[in-house]
């Protein structure tokens, strides 16, 4: 019905893509099950970042590592972007952040904190560039950051190389 599956109501083509022949609904989430049978969501299929080396990064997974630790960051989003390092431009994992305006945190502390968290992550999931934005990100009606638009705010010269 229109209130349950708004994006699929009266749209047979989209509906056919997400429902299997046996009736199961494919959510587009990547998950894993541990030895105790617990299910852990890794990320969304549509948000997966495929790096140049072929590794898959689920931005939600990386974001959780930073959100759970850095309370002075009000909003953050992980994406892939081009950054100039000395004389070469590389495509790297970037993190756009909107700092809590009520806290006054210097960039040296932010860099140190991000480096510390990076050390706990596999090399391919480490943040290489932080882009500071001066306003909140645009959100959907469910209060999720619009990822496509967040990456368009990426600056190659106003952020901080980690």
N, C-alpha and C positions, 0 to 999 in steps of 0.2 A: 504494500500500500504506500501511498504518498508520504506518510509520516514515519514509516519504518525504514525504507530504503529509497530515500529521495533521489539519489543518483542513478537508480536502476528502474524506477517506476516509468513504465511505458517506453523503455529503451531496451528492446530485445537484444541488440548487438552487444551493448555493454554487459547486460545480464548474462549472456551466453559466455562471455569471457571469464566470469567469476564463479559460475556454478558448474560443477562437474556433472557428468551424465548420471551419476548415482545420487545427486542432490546435495553433495557437500559444497559449502561456500568457501572459496579461496580468499582469505582476508588480505593477502599481500604482505603478511608479517613473516619474518624469519625468526625461528625459535629453536631452542635446543632443550633436550630433556636430560636431566642429570641421573645418576645412579639411583636416587631415591624417588624418581618419577616426577620431580618438580619441573615445571616448564618455565623457561626464561626467554623473554622476547629480546632479540638482538637488534632488530630494526625493521624498516619497511623496505620491501623490494624496490619500490619506485624511488627511494632515497639513496640506494646503494651507490657508493662512489667506487669506481673501478680505477685503480691507480695504473700508472704506466708499466709497472712490473707485474700487473695482472692480479694483484691482491685486492680483495674486496674489503671496503670499510663501511660499516654501518654507522652513520654520523650520530644517531641517537645513543649508541653504546659509548662513544667517545664523549659526547656531551654529558652523559650521566656522571662520568668520572670527575669532570670539572664542576658540575652543578652541586654535587654532593660535598664538595670541599671548599669552594671559594664563595663565601657568603656575600662578598662585596660585588659580585657580578649579578646584576638583576636579570639579564637575559643573555643568552649566547646561542650561537648556531655554528655548526661545523660544515665546511664546504670545501671544494677544491678550487684553487685559484692560481693565477700566474703572478709570481713575485720576482723582482729583480734582486739578485744576489751578486754584488760587485759588478761584474761585466756580463753575467749571463742571467737569463730569465728562465725560471723553472716552475713547473706546475707542482704545487705542494698542498698539503692539508692546511687550511686556514681556519681561524676561529674568529667570528665577529662577536664582539662583546659590547653590551650596554652596561656601564658601571652604575651602581646605586649612587644617585647624585647626592645622597645624604652622607656618604662616606668619602673621605679624602684619602685615597690610596695612591702612593706613588708608583711609577712604572717599574722601578727597580724591584719592588716587592712583588708586583704582578708577574714580572719575568721570572723571578726566583721561584714563585709558587707554581707557575706553569712548567718550568724545567723540572721541578720535583715530581709533579704528576706525570710528566712525559717519561721520566725514568721508570715508572711502574707499568708503562704501556709497551707493547711490541713496537719496534722501530717504525714499521710502516703506518702505525696509528698515531704517531707523535705529531703534535701541532708545530708547524714551522713558522707561522706568521699569525700575529694577532692584529685584528683591525678594530679600532675603537670607533664606535658610532655614538653620536650625541643625542639620539632619541630612540625610543622603543621601536622594535620591528613591527611591521604590519602583520596583523593576525587574521586568522579565519574566524568564523562565527563560534568555533569551539575553543578559541583562544590559543591556537597553535600558530607558531611563527610560519609565515609563508616563505618556505625555503628558496623558491625560485627568485623571489624578489629580494631576499636577504643577500644573496650572492651578487646581485647587481649593485649593491651598495659598497662592494669591495673596492678599496683603494690600494694602489701599489706603492704609495709614498707616504701615507699618513700613519701607518701602523708600526708594528714593532716586530723585527725578526727575532725569533727565539733561538 
